[in-house]
Amino acid sequence: MTTDAGSFDANTLVDAVRVVDSVLSSPGAWCNLEFEPIEDDDAMPDSALFGFLAARGPANPLATIMARTEGKRARPAELGIQHQAGTKAAAQLREADLLLPEGAKVVQDHPRRGLVVQWPDATETATLISWLFPAMRVLSRHRATNTMLYTITAPDSDR
């Protein structure tokens, strides 16, 4: 497995498409994305005990994009968002007029494990990003910059 990490301006679509395309074009690869948080001295830290007992994800949403896999365990591309927005994240996004692109479907909406959406292969990467970044903002409980941090993990190509 190889790993790459970096950041880009979330307002620059071409950089976002480059990063996400590199994942989607490599079967079995995945990428974690999160907005760089704004350190807020006045913010109350989450209680470790309460966080463990509560069915909640991170205050700053963490998105994971997984490329399709091939072979015996073939599955389509998926996008997951761990968040702290509570139950019915998909409904919250619909209320914010963030409708899934045609052919995409919610396969999980759980407060601790997050929201998981399957994406058809034909979906343009720009369409995925145009839905994902605003969705992360809607589900966020933390102030963040426009800098997107990413980590890509991909299978070694020589296997």
C-alpha positions as CSV (number, residue, x, y, z in Angstrom):
1,M,0.0,0.0,0.0
2,T,1.2,3.5,-0.8
3,T,0.0,6.6,1.0
4,D,0.0,10.3,-0.1
5,A,-1.1,13.3,2.0
6,G,-1.5,17.0,1.4
7,S,-4.0,19.8,1.2
8,F,-5.8,22.0,-1.3
9,D,-8.1,25.0,-1.4
10,A,-11.6,23.5,-1.3
11,N,-12.8,26.4,-3.5
12,T,-10.5,25.3,-6.4
13,L,-12.5,22.6,-8.1
14,V,-9.6,21.5,-10.4
15,D,-7.4,20.5,-7.4
16,A,-10.3,18.6,-5.7
17,V,-11.1,16.8,-9.0
18,R,-7.4,15.8,-9.4
19,V,-7.2,14.3,-5.9
20,V,-10.5,12.5,-6.1
21,D,-9.9,11.2,-9.6
22,S,-6.6,9.7,-8.5
23,V,-8.6,7.6,-6.0
24,L,-11.5,6.7,-8.2
25,S,-9.2,5.6,-11.0
26,S,-7.4,3.1,-8.8
27,P,-9.6,0.1,-7.7
28,G,-9.3,-0.6,-4.0
29,A,-7.9,2.9,-3.2
30,W,-9.5,5.2,-0.6
31,C,-9.1,8.8,0.5
32,N,-9.9,10.6,3.7
33,L,-10.9,14.3,3.4
34,E,-11.6,16.9,6.1
35,F,-11.7,20.6,6.3
36,E,-8.8,22.1,8.3
37,P,-10.4,23.1,11.6
38,I,-10.2,26.6,13.0
39,E,-8.7,26.4,16.5
40,D,-11.1,28.1,18.8
41,D,-9.9,28.8,22.3
42,D,-13.4,29.5,23.5
43,A,-14.8,26.1,22.2
44,M,-15.7,23.6,24.9
45,P,-13.8,20.4,24.4
46,D,-15.8,17.2,24.0
47,S,-15.8,15.0,27.0
48,A,-14.0,11.7,26.2
49,L,-16.4,9.7,28.3
50,F,-19.5,11.4,26.9
51,G,-18.1,11.0,23.4
52,F,-17.7,7.3,24.0
53,L,-21.2,6.8,25.4
54,A,-22.9,9.0,22.9
55,A,-23.5,7.7,19.4
56,R,-21.7,10.5,17.6
57,G,-18.9,10.9,15.2
58,P,-16.4,13.8,14.9
59,A,-17.5,17.5,15.1
60,N,-15.4,18.2,12.0
61,P,-16.8,15.7,9.5
62,L,-14.5,13.2,8.0
63,A,-15.3,12.0,4.5
64,T,-13.9,8.8,3.0
65,I,-14.1,8.1,-0.7
66,M,-13.6,4.4,-1.6
67,A,-13.0,3.4,-5.2
68,R,-14.8,0.5,-6.7
69,T,-13.3,-2.9,-6.1
70,E,-13.1,-5.8,-8.6
71,G,-13.0,-9.5,-8.4
72,K,-14.9,-11.7,-5.9
73,R,-15.5,-8.9,-3.5
74,A,-16.6,-6.4,-6.2
75,R,-18.4,-3.3,-4.9
76,P,-19.3,0.1,-6.4
77,A,-17.6,3.3,-5.4
78,E,-18.8,4.6,-2.0
79,L,-18.6,7.8,-0.1
80,G,-18.9,8.0,3.7
81,I,-19.1,10.9,6.0
82,Q,-18.6,10.5,9.8
83,H,-20.2,13.4,11.5
84,Q,-21.6,14.7,14.8
85,A,-24.9,15.9,13.4
86,G,-26.9,13.1,15.0
87,T,-29.6,10.9,13.4
88,K,-31.1,11.3,9.9
89,A,-28.2,13.1,8.3
90,A,-29.6,12.3,4.8
91,A,-32.8,14.2,5.8
92,Q,-30.8,17.1,7.1
93,L,-29.0,17.3,3.8
94,R,-32.3,17.2,1.8
95,E,-33.7,20.0,4.1
96,A,-30.6,22.0,3.1
97,D,-31.4,21.3,-0.6
98,L,-28.5,19.0,-1.1
99,L,-30.1,16.3,-3.1
100,L,-28.1,13.2,-4.2
101,P,-27.2,13.1,-7.9
102,E,-29.2,10.7,-10.1
103,G,-28.2,7.1,-9.5
104,A,-26.6,7.7,-6.1
105,K,-28.2,6.0,-3.1
106,V,-27.9,6.1,0.7
107,V,-26.9,2.7,2.0
108,Q,-26.3,3.7,5.6
109,D,-27.4,6.6,7.8
110,H,-26.1,6.0,11.4
111,P,-25.1,8.5,14.0
112,R,-21.9,6.8,15.0
113,R,-20.9,5.0,11.7
114,G,-22.0,7.9,9.6
115,L,-23.7,8.4,6.2
116,V,-22.6,6.1,3.4
117,V,-23.6,6.7,-0.2
118,Q,-23.0,4.5,-3.3
119,W,-22.0,6.4,-6.4
120,P,-22.5,5.1,-10.0
121,D,-19.4,4.8,-12.0
122,A,-20.8,7.3,-14.6
123,T,-20.9,10.1,-12.0
124,E,-18.7,13.0,-12.8
125,T,-16.1,13.7,-10.1
126,A,-17.1,17.4,-10.1
127,T,-20.7,16.4,-9.3
128,L,-19.5,14.2,-6.4
129,I,-17.4,17.1,-5.0
130,S,-20.2,19.7,-5.6
131,W,-22.4,17.6,-3.3
132,L,-19.8,16.4,-0.8
133,F,-18.1,19.6,0.3
134,P,-21.4,21.5,1.1
135,A,-22.7,18.3,2.7
136,M,-19.7,18.3,5.0
137,R,-20.4,21.9,5.9
138,V,-24.1,21.2,6.7
139,L,-23.1,18.3,9.0
140,S,-20.3,20.2,10.7
141,R,-20.4,21.2,14.3
142,H,-17.0,22.9,14.2
143,R,-15.7,26.0,12.4
144,A,-13.3,25.2,9.6
145,T,-11.2,26.9,7.0
146,N,-11.5,26.4,3.2
147,T,-8.4,24.2,3.3
148,M,-9.2,20.5,2.6
149,L,-6.7,18.0,4.1
150,Y,-6.5,14.7,2.4
151,T,-4.8,11.3,2.8
152,I,-4.9,8.8,-0.1
153,T,-4.1,5.1,0.4
154,A,-3.8,2.9,-2.7
155,P,-2.8,-0.6,-3.4
156,D,0.7,-1.0,-4.8
157,S,0.5,-1.1,-8.6
158,D,3.3,-3.8,-9.0
159,R,1.1,-6.6,-7.5
